[in-house]
Amino acid sequence: MNAVRCVVKLALSIGVLGLVLGGCATSPPARFYTLAPLQPPAVKAASVPTFTVAVGPVIMPDLLQRPQIATRTNDHQISFSDFHKWAGTLADETKRVLVVNLNGLLAGQRAAVTTDDMAIDPDFRLVVNINRFDGLLEGSVWLNAVWTIKEQKGKTALAVNQSVLEERVSGPEYSDLVRAHSRAIGQLSREIAAGIEKLR
């Protein structure tokens, strides 16, 4: 009788293990996303820039310093997807796209924009402190950022502004959510470009 019980227990254990492994085998693969820049205007690049801008640091809240894409479920709750992730850190992605966007938007001003770790004696330094950057599938993406333009050595603030932006999400997929993130950064880039132009 004991031998029969052991065989039954072993069979049940194998069955449970098979169900667990079967469930793992059907899990969808993770997808990775990047932000997309604005399309740059068709302006001929200047060989010698009239001024330079260094972008960075871009500071994110702790809850966004992870690869999983954050979605808002209500005013007090955020969900993180295990299957939809940023290809790089969201801070680095934001900085990269800001540099590309600002180079395009300020091309007519003959500006050269680069990241803070690549710049040598820039005329302006741009620091971006992001307080909120999340969204709701089939809802909106919200971006709340305080951005500071500093003088060459980065000690004196020439302008401090806050951008509170919203972009509608055009569909139910995470790719739609990410496109709305990109458009929000595009809006932020336009506001920053206008702020830099006022200082020229």
N, C-alpha and C positions, 0 to 999 in steps of 0.2 A: 504493500500500500504506500509506504514511504517513497518507494522508487517511482510509483505512478505520480505522486504529488510533485516530486522533483521534476519529472518530465513535463508536467502541466505548467509548473512555474517557469521552467526554462522556455517553453513554447510561448507563454504569455510575454515574457521578457523580450524575446526575439521579435514578437509581433509589435510591441510598443516601440522598440528600437527601430524597427522598419518604418513605422509611422513617422517617428521623429526625423529619421534620415530622409524619408520621402518628402516631408514638409520642407526640409532644408533645400532639397534638390529643386523644388519648384519656386523658391524665392527669386524675385526678379533681380537682375544685376543692377548695381548702382550706376546712376548717370551723373556726369560731371558737366558743369556749366561755367561759362565765362561771360563777363559783361562786354557789350559791344559799343564802340565809340560812334559818335556822330559822323556822318559823311562830311569830310572836309570840303570847304568851298574851293572852286577852281581858281586859285590865285597862284601866280608864279612865285616860287620860293625865292626869298632874298638871299644873296650870297653872304652878306654881312648883316647880322641882326642889329637893330637899333637899341634893343634892351633884352635882358634875359630874366626868366622867372624860374625859381626852384619850387617844385611842389613837394610838400611833405614836412612833417609827418602827417599821415591821415590816421586819426585816432578813433577807434571803435569801442563801444561799450563791451564789457566782458562777455555778455550773452551772445554777441555776434562774432566772437573770436573762436570759431569752430567751423569745420567744413560743412556741416549740415545746414541746408537752407531753412531759415526761420519763416514760419507762417503764423499769422495772428489768428487765434480762434475766438477771442473776445478781448475786451479792453484790458483784462488782467491776466491773460493766459497766452503763451506762445508754444507752438509745436515745432519740433525739429525732425526733418525727414532723414531716415537712414538710407534712402535709395535715391535721393536727389541732393547733390552736394556741389559746392564751389570747387572748381579745379585748382584754384590757389586760395590764399586767404582773402577775405572780402576787403580788407584794408588795402592789400597790394593790388587787387583787381581795380578798386576804386581809384587809387593813385595812378595806375597805368592808363585808365580811360580818361581821367582828368588831363593828363599830360597830352594825350593824342587830341582830345577835344580842344584844349586851349591853344595848341599849336595851329589847329585849323581856324579857330575863331579869331585868333590874333595875328593871323598871317598877313592881313592887310596893314597891320601896325609894325610888321617886320620884327616880330618877337620870336625868341627862341625859348621854348619851355622844355624843362627836363626834370627828372626826379632830384630830390635834395641830396641823395648820395652821389649823384653824377655832376652836380653843378659846381662851378668854380667862380667865386665872387659874383653871384647873381645880383641884378639890380633890385629884384623883389623876391621875397620868400612867402609862400602860401602855406598856411597851416590850416587843416580842416579837422574840426572836432565833430564827429557824427554822434548825435544823441539817439537817433532812431532811424532804422533802415530795415523795414520788414513789410510784409504784405499779406493779403488775403486772396486766396484763389477765387477767381471770378468776382473779385472785389477791387481793391486798390493796393498800390504800393505807396508807403509814406516815408518821406525822407526829411529829417530835421537835422540841419547842420549849421554850426557856427564856424565861419571862416574868417581868418585874419590875414591881411596882407601886411608884411613887415618890410622894413628897409633892408639894405644890403647885409648888414651884420646880424640882422634878426633880433635886435634888442628893442627897437621902437616900432610900435604898431601904427601903421598909417591908416588903416581902415579895419573895422570889426563889424561884420554883418551876420545876420541869421537868415537862412533860407528854410521855409516850411513848405514842402512840395508834396503833391499827390498826383499819381498817374494811375489811370484806370487799367485793370488787367483785362485783356481782350478775350480771354478764353479760359477753359478749366484746367489747362495743363501747366506743369512747372515751367516749360519753355515760354509760355505766355507771361508767367510771373517774372521770369528773368528779363524778358524784353521790356517789361514795365520798369524794372530796376534800371536798365540801361537808359531808358527815356528820362527817368528821374535824374540820373547823373548828367544827362544832356542838358536838362533844365538848370541844374546847379552850375554846370560849366558856363552856360550863357550868362548867368547872374555874376559869376566871378569875373568873366571876361569884361563885362560892362564895368565892374568895379575897378579893374586894373586900368581900363581905358581912361577913367576919370582921373587917375593919378598921373597920367602922362602929360 
